[in-house]
Amino acid sequence: MDIREFQQFIDTMYSTKDRRRGSAATFLWLVEEIGELASAVSKGTPQEKEEEFADVLAWLFTLANVEGVDLNRAIEQKYGSGCPGCRQKVCVCHEKD
């Protein structure tokens, strides 16, 4: 499944609930999932890490749907030419070393 397909899949599955919940509450769910991912990265099993990465991604896509953001287009626009800072396919920026 590619990015566009996954975003549509999440929208089909959850759009009614998501839009009713709104952006602020959806963002809080995303933050909660990021906290769970932090715990899994710190001391979780490989299975727990996979599940939490998937949950974070799903909630990010959910928030994008609520906000009307096409993530495939956003990624292409920001990263399609390489690093947003130096525009290289292999980043040569030094500020994030």
Phi and psi in radians as a Rosetta constraint file:
Dihedral C 1 N 2 CA 2 C 2 CIRCULARHARMONIC -1.610 0.35
Dihedral N 2 CA 2 C 2 N 3 CIRCULARHARMONIC -3.128 0.35
Dihedral C 2 N 3 CA 3 C 3 CIRCULARHARMONIC -1.045 0.35
Dihedral N 3 CA 3 C 3 N 4 CIRCULARHARMONIC -0.855 0.35
Dihedral C 3 N 4 CA 4 C 4 CIRCULARHARMONIC -1.085 0.35
Dihedral N 4 CA 4 C 4 N 5 CIRCULARHARMONIC -0.752 0.35
Dihedral C 4 N 5 CA 5 C 5 CIRCULARHARMONIC -1.113 0.35
Dihedral N 5 CA 5 C 5 N 6 CIRCULARHARMONIC -0.732 0.35
Dihedral C 5 N 6 CA 6 C 6 CIRCULARHARMONIC -1.159 0.35
Dihedral N 6 CA 6 C 6 N 7 CIRCULARHARMONIC -0.715 0.35
Dihedral C 6 N 7 CA 7 C 7 CIRCULARHARMONIC -1.088 0.35
Dihedral N 7 CA 7 C 7 N 8 CIRCULARHARMONIC -0.728 0.35
Dihedral C 7 N 8 CA 8 C 8 CIRCULARHARMONIC -1.165 0.35
Dihedral N 8 CA 8 C 8 N 9 CIRCULARHARMONIC -0.698 0.35
Dihedral C 8 N 9 CA 9 C 9 CIRCULARHARMONIC -1.027 0.35
Dihedral N 9 CA 9 C 9 N 10 CIRCULARHARMONIC -0.834 0.35
Dihedral C 9 N 10 CA 10 C 10 CIRCULARHARMONIC -1.109 0.35
Dihedral N 10 CA 10 C 10 N 11 CIRCULARHARMONIC -0.724 0.35
Dihedral C 10 N 11 CA 11 C 11 CIRCULARHARMONIC -1.099 0.35
Dihedral N 11 CA 11 C 11 N 12 CIRCULARHARMONIC -0.786 0.35
Dihedral C 11 N 12 CA 12 C 12 CIRCULARHARMONIC -1.069 0.35
Dihedral N 12 CA 12 C 12 N 13 CIRCULARHARMONIC -0.749 0.35
Dihedral C 12 N 13 CA 13 C 13 CIRCULARHARMONIC -1.248 0.35
Dihedral N 13 CA 13 C 13 N 14 CIRCULARHARMONIC -0.674 0.35
Dihedral C 13 N 14 CA 14 C 14 CIRCULARHARMONIC -2.190 0.35
Dihedral N 14 CA 14 C 14 N 15 CIRCULARHARMONIC 0.019 0.35
Dihedral C 14 N 15 CA 15 C 15 CIRCULARHARMONIC -0.986 0.35
Dihedral N 15 CA 15 C 15 N 16 CIRCULARHARMONIC -0.703 0.35
Dihedral C 15 N 16 CA 16 C 16 CIRCULARHARMONIC -1.083 0.35
Dihedral N 16 CA 16 C 16 N 17 CIRCULARHARMONIC -0.862 0.35
Dihedral C 16 N 17 CA 17 C 17 CIRCULARHARMONIC -1.109 0.35
Dihedral N 17 CA 17 C 17 N 18 CIRCULARHARMONIC -0.760 0.35
Dihedral C 17 N 18 CA 18 C 18 CIRCULARHARMONIC -1.094 0.35
Dihedral N 18 CA 18 C 18 N 19 CIRCULARHARMONIC -0.813 0.35
Dihedral C 18 N 19 CA 19 C 19 CIRCULARHARMONIC -1.208 0.35
Dihedral N 19 CA 19 C 19 N 20 CIRCULARHARMONIC -0.584 0.35
Dihedral C 19 N 20 CA 20 C 20 CIRCULARHARMONIC -1.156 0.35
Dihedral N 20 CA 20 C 20 N 21 CIRCULARHARMONIC -0.694 0.35
Dihedral C 20 N 21 CA 21 C 21 CIRCULARHARMONIC -1.175 0.35
Dihedral N 21 CA 21 C 21 N 22 CIRCULARHARMONIC -0.692 0.35
Dihedral C 21 N 22 CA 22 C 22 CIRCULARHARMONIC 1.544 0.35
Dihedral N 22 CA 22 C 22 N 23 CIRCULARHARMONIC 2.993 0.35
Dihedral C 22 N 23 CA 23 C 23 CIRCULARHARMONIC -1.159 0.35
Dihedral N 23 CA 23 C 23 N 24 CIRCULARHARMONIC -0.794 0.35
Dihedral C 23 N 24 CA 24 C 24 CIRCULARHARMONIC -1.093 0.35
Dihedral N 24 CA 24 C 24 N 25 CIRCULARHARMONIC -0.833 0.35
Dihedral C 24 N 25 CA 25 C 25 CIRCULARHARMONIC -1.200 0.35
Dihedral N 25 CA 25 C 25 N 26 CIRCULARHARMONIC -0.617 0.35
Dihedral C 25 N 26 CA 26 C 26 CIRCULARHARMONIC -1.145 0.35
Dihedral N 26 CA 26 C 26 N 27 CIRCULARHARMONIC -0.699 0.35
Dihedral C 26 N 27 CA 27 C 27 CIRCULARHARMONIC -1.066 0.35
Dihedral N 27 CA 27 C 27 N 28 CIRCULARHARMONIC -0.717 0.35
Dihedral C 27 N 28 CA 28 C 28 CIRCULARHARMONIC -1.077 0.35
Dihedral N 28 CA 28 C 28 N 29 CIRCULARHARMONIC -0.676 0.35
Dihedral C 28 N 29 CA 29 C 29 CIRCULARHARMONIC -1.087 0.35
Dihedral N 29 CA 29 C 29 N 30 CIRCULARHARMONIC -0.734 0.35
Dihedral C 29 N 30 CA 30 C 30 CIRCULARHARMONIC -1.060 0.35
Dihedral N 30 CA 30 C 30 N 31 CIRCULARHARMONIC -0.795 0.35
Dihedral C 30 N 31 CA 31 C 31 CIRCULARHARMONIC -1.086 0.35
Dihedral N 31 CA 31 C 31 N 32 CIRCULARHARMONIC -0.716 0.35
Dihedral C 31 N 32 CA 32 C 32 CIRCULARHARMONIC -1.050 0.35
Dihedral N 32 CA 32 C 32 N 33 CIRCULARHARMONIC -0.748 0.35
Dihedral C 32 N 33 CA 33 C 33 CIRCULARHARMONIC -1.160 0.35
Dihedral N 33 CA 33 C 33 N 34 CIRCULARHARMONIC -0.601 0.35
Dihedral C 33 N 34 CA 34 C 34 CIRCULARHARMONIC -1.128 0.35
Dihedral N 34 CA 34 C 34 N 35 CIRCULARHARMONIC -0.672 0.35
Dihedral C 34 N 35 CA 35 C 35 CIRCULARHARMONIC -1.078 0.35
Dihedral N 35 CA 35 C 35 N 36 CIRCULARHARMONIC -0.737 0.35
Dihedral C 35 N 36 CA 36 C 36 CIRCULARHARMONIC -1.139 0.35
Dihedral N 36 CA 36 C 36 N 37 CIRCULARHARMONIC -0.636 0.35
Dihedral C 36 N 37 CA 37 C 37 CIRCULARHARMONIC -1.130 0.35
Dihedral N 37 CA 37 C 37 N 38 CIRCULARHARMONIC -0.716 0.35
Dihedral C 37 N 38 CA 38 C 38 CIRCULARHARMONIC -1.024 0.35
Dihedral N 38 CA 38 C 38 N 39 CIRCULARHARMONIC -0.754 0.35
Dihedral C 38 N 39 CA 39 C 39 CIRCULARHARMONIC -1.125 0.35
Dihedral N 39 CA 39 C 39 N 40 CIRCULARHARMONIC -0.739 0.35
Dihedral C 39 N 40 CA 40 C 40 CIRCULARHARMONIC -1.142 0.35
Dihedral N 40 CA 40 C 40 N 41 CIRCULARHARMONIC -0.711 0.35
Dihedral C 40 N 41 CA 41 C 41 CIRCULARHARMONIC -1.115 0.35
Dihedral N 41 CA 41 C 41 N 42 CIRCULARHARMONIC -0.663 0.35
Dihedral C 41 N 42 CA 42 C 42 CIRCULARHARMONIC -1.226 0.35
Dihedral N 42 CA 42 C 42 N 43 CIRCULARHARMONIC -0.793 0.35
Dihedral C 42 N 43 CA 43 C 43 CIRCULARHARMONIC -2.566 0.35
Dihedral N 43 CA 43 C 43 N 44 CIRCULARHARMONIC 0.297 0.35
Dihedral C 43 N 44 CA 44 C 44 CIRCULARHARMONIC -1.556 0.35
Dihedral N 44 CA 44 C 44 N 45 CIRCULARHARMONIC 2.918 0.35
Dihedral C 44 N 45 CA 45 C 45 CIRCULARHARMONIC -1.370 0.35
Dihedral N 45 CA 45 C 45 N 46 CIRCULARHARMONIC 2.861 0.35
Dihedral C 45 N 46 CA 46 C 46 CIRCULARHARMONIC -0.962 0.35
Dihedral N 46 CA 46 C 46 N 47 CIRCULARHARMONIC -0.685 0.35
Dihedral C 46 N 47 CA 47 C 47 CIRCULARHARMONIC -1.116 0.35
Dihedral N 47 CA 47 C 47 N 48 CIRCULARHARMONIC -0.764 0.35
Dihedral C 47 N 48 CA 48 C 48 CIRCULARHARMONIC -1.106 0.35
Dihedral N 48 CA 48 C 48 N 49 CIRCULARHARMONIC -0.689 0.35
Dihedral C 48 N 49 CA 49 C 49 CIRCULARHARMONIC -1.087 0.35
Dihedral N 49 CA 49 C 49 N 50 CIRCULARHARMONIC -0.813 0.35
Dihedral C 49 N 50 CA 50 C 50 CIRCULARHARMONIC -1.011 0.35
Dihedral N 50 CA 50 C 50 N 51 CIRCULARHARMONIC -0.802 0.35
Dihedral C 50 N 51 CA 51 C 51 CIRCULARHARMONIC -1.100 0.35
Dihedral N 51 CA 51 C 51 N 52 CIRCULARHARMONIC -0.734 0.35
Dihedral C 51 N 52 CA 52 C 52 CIRCULARHARMONIC -1.252 0.35
Dihedral N 52 CA 52 C 52 N 53 CIRCULARHARMONIC -0.660 0.35
Dihedral C 52 N 53 CA 53 C 53 CIRCULARHARMONIC -1.038 0.35
Dihedral N 53 CA 53 C 53 N 54 CIRCULARHARMONIC -0.767 0.35
Dihedral C 53 N 54 CA 54 C 54 CIRCULARHARMONIC -1.094 0.35
Dihedral N 54 CA 54 C 54 N 55 CIRCULARHARMONIC -0.732 0.35
Dihedral C 54 N 55 CA 55 C 55 CIRCULARHARMONIC -1.104 0.35
Dihedral N 55 CA 55 C 55 N 56 CIRCULARHARMONIC -0.766 0.35
Dihedral C 55 N 56 CA 56 C 56 CIRCULARHARMONIC -1.072 0.35
Dihedral N 56 CA 56 C 56 N 57 CIRCULARHARMONIC -0.779 0.35
Dihedral C 56 N 57 CA 57 C 57 CIRCULARHARMONIC -1.086 0.35
Dihedral N 57 CA 57 C 57 N 58 CIRCULARHARMONIC -0.765 0.35
Dihedral C 57 N 58 CA 58 C 58 CIRCULARHARMONIC -1.082 0.35
Dihedral N 58 CA 58 C 58 N 59 CIRCULARHARMONIC -0.757 0.35
Dihedral C 58 N 59 CA 59 C 59 CIRCULARHARMONIC -1.224 0.35
Dihedral N 59 CA 59 C 59 N 60 CIRCULARHARMONIC -0.560 0.35
Dihedral C 59 N 60 CA 60 C 60 CIRCULARHARMONIC -1.124 0.35
Dihedral N 60 CA 60 C 60 N 61 CIRCULARHARMONIC -0.756 0.35
Dihedral C 60 N 61 CA 61 C 61 CIRCULARHARMONIC -1.160 0.35
Dihedral N 61 CA 61 C 61 N 62 CIRCULARHARMONIC -0.644 0.35
Dihedral C 61 N 62 CA 62 C 62 CIRCULARHARMONIC -1.052 0.35
Dihedral N 62 CA 62 C 62 N 63 CIRCULARHARMONIC -0.848 0.35
Dihedral C 62 N 63 CA 63 C 63 CIRCULARHARMONIC -1.081 0.35
Dihedral N 63 CA 63 C 63 N 64 CIRCULARHARMONIC -0.713 0.35
Dihedral C 63 N 64 CA 64 C 64 CIRCULARHARMONIC -1.061 0.35
Dihedral N 64 CA 64 C 64 N 65 CIRCULARHARMONIC -0.723 0.35
Dihedral C 64 N 65 CA 65 C 65 CIRCULARHARMONIC -1.101 0.35
Dihedral N 65 CA 65 C 65 N 66 CIRCULARHARMONIC -0.789 0.35
Dihedral C 65 N 66 CA 66 C 66 CIRCULARHARMONIC -1.058 0.35
Dihedral N 66 CA 66 C 66 N 67 CIRCULARHARMONIC -0.659 0.35
Dihedral C 66 N 67 CA 67 C 67 CIRCULARHARMONIC -1.492 0.35
Dihedral N 67 CA 67 C 67 N 68 CIRCULARHARMONIC -0.085 0.35
Dihedral C 67 N 68 CA 68 C 68 CIRCULARHARMONIC 1.289 0.35
Dihedral N 68 CA 68 C 68 N 69 CIRCULARHARMONIC 0.524 0.35
Dihedral C 68 N 69 CA 69 C 69 CIRCULARHARMONIC -1.741 0.35
Dihedral N 69 CA 69 C 69 N 70 CIRCULARHARMONIC 2.180 0.35
Dihedral C 69 N 70 CA 70 C 70 CIRCULARHARMONIC -1.481 0.35
Dihedral N 70 CA 70 C 70 N 71 CIRCULARHARMONIC 1.811 0.35
Dihedral C 70 N 71 CA 71 C 71 CIRCULARHARMONIC -1.140 0.35
Dihedral N 71 CA 71 C 71 N 72 CIRCULARHARMONIC -0.604 0.35
Dihedral C 71 N 72 CA 72 C 72 CIRCULARHARMONIC -1.049 0.35
Dihedral N 72 CA 72 C 72 N 73 CIRCULARHARMONIC -0.831 0.35
Dihedral C 72 N 73 CA 73 C 73 CIRCULARHARMONIC -1.137 0.35
Dihedral N 73 CA 73 C 73 N 74 CIRCULARHARMONIC -0.740 0.35
Dihedral C 73 N 74 CA 74 C 74 CIRCULARHARMONIC -1.062 0.35
Dihedral N 74 CA 74 C 74 N 75 CIRCULARHARMONIC -0.750 0.35
Dihedral C 74 N 75 CA 75 C 75 CIRCULARHARMONIC -1.134 0.35
Dihedral N 75 CA 75 C 75 N 76 CIRCULARHARMONIC -0.780 0.35
Dihedral C 75 N 76 CA 76 C 76 CIRCULARHARMONIC -1.056 0.35
Dihedral N 76 CA 76 C 76 N 77 CIRCULARHARMONIC -0.779 0.35
Dihedral C 76 N 77 CA 77 C 77 CIRCULARHARMONIC -1.149 0.35
Dihedral N 77 CA 77 C 77 N 78 CIRCULARHARMONIC -0.700 0.35
Dihedral C 77 N 78 CA 78 C 78 CIRCULARHARMONIC -1.470 0.35
Dihedral N 78 CA 78 C 78 N 79 CIRCULARHARMONIC -0.701 0.35
Dihedral C 78 N 79 CA 79 C 79 CIRCULARHARMONIC -2.047 0.35
Dihedral N 79 CA 79 C 79 N 80 CIRCULARHARMONIC -0.013 0.35
Dihedral C 79 N 80 CA 80 C 80 CIRCULARHARMONIC -1.082 0.35
Dihedral N 80 CA 80 C 80 N 81 CIRCULARHARMONIC -0.468 0.35
Dihedral C 80 N 81 CA 81 C 81 CIRCULARHARMONIC -1.749 0.35
Dihedral N 81 CA 81 C 81 N 82 CIRCULARHARMONIC 0.094 0.35
Dihedral C 81 N 82 CA 82 C 82 CIRCULARHARMONIC 1.994 0.35
Dihedral N 82 CA 82 C 82 N 83 CIRCULARHARMONIC -2.761 0.35
Dihedral C 82 N 83 CA 83 C 83 CIRCULARHARMONIC -1.010 0.35
Dihedral N 83 CA 83 C 83 N 84 CIRCULARHARMONIC 2.291 0.35
Dihedral C 83 N 84 CA 84 C 84 CIRCULARHARMONIC -1.082 0.35
Dihedral N 84 CA 84 C 84 N 85 CIRCULARHARMONIC -0.426 0.35
Dihedral C 84 N 85 CA 85 C 85 CIRCULARHARMONIC -1.424 0.35
Dihedral N 85 CA 85 C 85 N 86 CIRCULARHARMONIC -0.959 0.35
Dihedral C 85 N 86 CA 86 C 86 CIRCULARHARMONIC -1.828 0.35
Dihedral N 86 CA 86 C 86 N 87 CIRCULARHARMONIC -0.172 0.35
Dihedral C 86 N 87 CA 87 C 87 CIRCULARHARMONIC 1.159 0.35
Dihedral N 87 CA 87 C 87 N 88 CIRCULARHARMONIC 0.314 0.35
Dihedral C 87 N 88 CA 88 C 88 CIRCULARHARMONIC -1.675 0.35
Dihedral N 88 CA 88 C 88 N 89 CIRCULARHARMONIC 2.636 0.35
Dihedral C 88 N 89 CA 89 C 89 CIRCULARHARMONIC -1.211 0.35
Dihedral N 89 CA 89 C 89 N 90 CIRCULARHARMONIC -0.550 0.35
Dihedral C 89 N 90 CA 90 C 90 CIRCULARHARMONIC -1.990 0.35
Dihedral N 90 CA 90 C 90 N 91 CIRCULARHARMONIC 1.958 0.35
Dihedral C 90 N 91 CA 91 C 91 CIRCULARHARMONIC -1.020 0.35
Dihedral N 91 CA 91 C 91 N 92 CIRCULARHARMONIC 2.348 0.35
Dihedral C 91 N 92 CA 92 C 92 CIRCULARHARMONIC -2.065 0.35
Dihedral N 92 CA 92 C 92 N 93 CIRCULARHARMONIC 0.194 0.35
Dihedral C 92 N 93 CA 93 C 93 CIRCULARHARMONIC -1.138 0.35
Dihedral N 93 CA 93 C 93 N 94 CIRCULARHARMONIC 2.604 0.35
Dihedral C 93 N 94 CA 94 C 94 CIRCULARHARMONIC -1.899 0.35
Dihedral N 94 CA 94 C 94 N 95 CIRCULARHARMONIC -0.241 0.35
Dihedral C 94 N 95 CA 95 C 95 CIRCULARHARMONIC -1.228 0.35
Dihedral N 95 CA 95 C 95 N 96 CIRCULARHARMONIC -0.270 0.35
Dihedral C 95 N 96 CA 96 C 96 CIRCULARHARMONIC -2.017 0.35
Dihedral N 96 CA 96 C 96 N 97 CIRCULARHARMONIC 0.421 0.35
